[in-house]
Each structure stands twice: as C-alpha cells, then as structure tokens.
C-alpha cells in the first residue's frame, strides 16, 4: 500500500466516521489540538484501523504521534511490516 493510499483511507474514515471537517486534514495538524480527537474518538480509530489496515494500534507506539503526518507514517510503517 502506497503512502497516498494510506492518506486517502485515513482521511476518509476521519471525515466519515470521526466527523472531522475535511478542510482541517493537513499534514501538520495536531491530532488533539487541531482535529479535536479525544480519548473516545481514539477508541473508535483503533477499531477502524484494525478493520481497514489489519493491525492493532498499540498505545505505547502512539505516544509520540502528535500530527496527522506522524499518524500516516505510523500506519504506513505498520502496513509495510505485515
């Protein structure tokens, strides 16, 4: 899966299922501060990522993920490791 495919899938579920406005989805957007992703949203995201990408997010691996670009990087690296 290419980075572009990861970005498209992630953006699609953030807009459709987490209800984040598409205009806010910029690489440097902060997940909590700019996108308003809270702990309940994160639980949903864990389930959605598992369903769409086939791996489980480990909270300790997400500890340093603060921006949308870092989230894309994380998913892309996990998909390549499968």
C-alpha positions as CSV (number, residue, x, y, z in Angstrom):
1,X,0.0,0.0,0.0
2,X,1.4,3.4,-1.0
3,X,1.5,6.4,1.3
4,X,-1.1,8.1,-0.9
5,X,-3.5,5.1,-0.4
6,X,-2.9,5.3,3.4
7,X,-3.6,9.0,3.4
8,X,-6.8,8.5,1.4
9,X,-8.1,5.7,3.7
10,X,-7.2,7.6,6.9
11,X,-8.8,10.9,5.7
12,X,-11.9,9.0,4.5
13,X,-12.6,7.5,7.9
14,X,-11.7,10.6,9.8
15,X,-14.3,12.6,7.8
16,X,-17.0,9.9,7.6
17,X,-16.7,8.1,11.0
18,X,-15.0,10.6,13.3
19,X,-16.7,13.6,11.6
20,X,-13.7,15.8,11.3
21,X,-14.1,18.6,8.6
22,X,-12.0,17.7,5.5
23,X,-10.5,21.2,5.5
24,X,-8.8,20.5,8.8
25,X,-6.9,17.5,7.4
26,X,-3.4,18.9,6.9
27,X,-0.2,17.1,7.4
28,X,0.9,19.4,10.3
29,X,-2.5,19.3,12.0
30,X,-2.2,18.3,15.7
31,X,-4.5,15.3,16.4
32,X,-5.8,16.6,19.7
33,X,-5.4,20.3,19.5
34,X,-6.4,21.0,15.8
35,X,-8.6,18.0,15.0
36,X,-10.2,17.6,18.4
37,X,-9.5,13.9,18.6
38,X,-10.2,12.8,22.2
39,X,-9.9,9.5,24.0
40,X,-13.3,8.3,22.9
41,X,-12.5,9.1,19.3
42,X,-9.2,7.3,19.7
43,X,-11.0,4.1,20.8
44,X,-13.1,4.3,17.5
45,X,-9.9,4.9,15.5
46,X,-8.3,1.8,16.9
47,X,-11.2,-0.3,15.8
48,X,-11.4,1.4,12.4
49,X,-7.6,1.0,11.8
50,X,-7.8,-2.7,12.7
51,X,-10.7,-3.2,10.3
52,X,-9.2,-1.2,7.4
53,X,-5.5,-2.0,7.7
54,X,-5.4,-5.3,9.5
55,X,-3.3,-4.5,12.6
56,X,-3.8,-3.3,16.2
57,X,-2.6,0.0,17.3
58,X,-0.5,-0.2,20.5
59,X,-1.0,2.8,22.7
60,X,2.7,2.9,23.6
61,X,3.6,3.2,19.9
62,X,1.2,6.1,19.5
63,X,2.7,8.0,22.5
64,X,4.9,10.3,20.2
65,X,2.4,10.6,17.4
66,X,1.1,14.2,17.6
67,X,0.4,15.2,14.0
68,X,-1.6,13.8,11.2
69,X,1.6,13.3,9.2
70,X,3.1,11.2,12.0
71,X,-0.2,9.2,12.1
72,X,0.1,8.5,8.4
73,X,3.8,7.5,8.9
74,X,2.8,5.1,11.8
75,X,0.1,3.4,9.7
76,X,2.4,3.2,6.6
77,X,5.2,1.6,8.6
78,X,2.8,-0.9,10.3
79,X,1.3,-1.9,6.9
80,X,4.8,-2.5,5.5
81,X,5.7,-4.6,8.5
82,X,2.8,-7.0,7.9
